[in-house]
Amino acid sequence: MEDEEKQEVEREIDNAREITNLKKIEAALFISGKWLNMQDLITLTDINPILLRQLLEKLVERYTKED
């Protein structure tokens, strides 16, 4: 496999992981029925705290744009 093909595959895998993690966060927020702090979200989603914060920012942007 050429370097460009490998890089494209890696981008696709990273994108799929990001989508999966975003769905985990949305599901945790939806089913919780209460306010969740960062530790709650980390526990429920098993996502790294740094990555979790970045993904939460993406969700905020997404839902802010839709309004």
Order of alpha helices (4+ residues) and beta strands (2+ residues): alpha-alpha-alpha
